[in-house]
Amino acid sequence: MRGLAAGLLGVALLSSALALGWPRPPAEGSAAVTFARDMSAHHVQAVDMSVTLFKRAADPAVKLLAQDVILTQQAQIGQMQGWLMAWGRPLAGRDAPMAGMERASMGLASPAEERELQHLPVSTAETRYLVLLRRHHQGGVAMAKSALRTVQRPEVQAFAKRMVAAQTSEIKAIDALLARRMAGGQPAQPEMDGMAHE
């Protein structure tokens, strides 16, 4: 865990250094600041669901996917928080993250859906996680594509492009896992080679 913490701090410091290269930080309420806060909050839910399944999953492929989401999205949260610190903006604004947006359109699971992952039979929880994560990734891709249209800062543009590519790739991997489960098969070994990792 120390290595992960050190890595996250390094990512945040690097992000801060890149962000400071700009003459003026983005203003409070700007698309860049809103994206950093909203996407950080969006990632937190994916990480929380993935921690639950990493602990519970019996299917090695589901466990591997959950681990990948935890590591990748925790690092990205650190990166976005690094931007906010470098821009002189608080990590949280006055409004709640994604205020005014529909949870469903952002792919967010409801609190009840998150709780179900802790109590459903393991095989059912694995399938439910895949369905929820697929929807969550679709919402994340939509948010990143919106940022590509509204945010001009190059660090945010580069991040959003990588995120669209990585999460689109993971959606395809999730589809393959769901198709196998619907056919009644369980993979003996993890088969996530098609994923694009950030």
PELIN-V8133 format. One record per backbone hydrogen bond with DSSP energy under -1.0 kcal/mol. NH is the residue of the N-H (numbers start at 1). CO is the residue of the C=O. Records with the same first field share a line. If there is no record, write none. Layout:
# PELIN-V8133
NH = CO, CO
This chain:
# PELIN-V8133
5 = 1
6 = 2
7 = 3
8 = 4
9 = 5
10 = 6
11 = 7
12 = 8
13 = 9
14 = 10
15 = 11
16 = 12
17 = 13
18 = 14
19 = 15
20 = 16
21 = 18
22 = 19
30 = 27
34 = 30
35 = 31
36 = 32
37 = 33
38 = 34
39 = 35
40 = 36
41 = 37
42 = 38
43 = 39
44 = 40
45 = 41
46 = 42
47 = 43
48 = 44
49 = 45
50 = 46
51 = 47
52 = 48
53 = 49
54 = 50
55 = 51
56 = 52
57 = 53
63 = 59
64 = 60
65 = 61
66 = 62
67 = 63
68 = 64
69 = 65
70 = 66
71 = 67
72 = 68
73 = 69
74 = 70
75 = 71
76 = 72
77 = 73
78 = 74
79 = 75
80 = 76
81 = 77
82 = 78
83 = 79
84 = 80
85 = 81
86 = 82
87 = 83
88 = 85
89 = 84
99 = 96
101 = 98
106 = 102
107 = 104
108 = 103
114 = 110
115 = 111
116 = 112
117 = 113
118 = 115
119 = 116
120 = 116
125 = 121
126 = 122
127 = 123
128 = 124
129 = 125
130 = 126
131 = 127
132 = 128
133 = 129
134 = 130
135 = 131
136 = 132
137 = 133
138 = 134
139 = 135
140 = 136
141 = 137
142 = 138
143 = 139
144 = 140
145 = 141
146 = 142
147 = 143
148 = 144
150 = 146
151 = 147
157 = 153
158 = 154
159 = 155
160 = 156
161 = 157
162 = 158
163 = 159
164 = 160
165 = 161
166 = 162
167 = 163
168 = 164
169 = 165
170 = 166
171 = 167
172 = 168
173 = 169
174 = 170
175 = 171
176 = 172
177 = 173
178 = 174
179 = 175
180 = 176
181 = 177
182 = 178
183 = 179
184 = 181
185 = 180
195 = 192
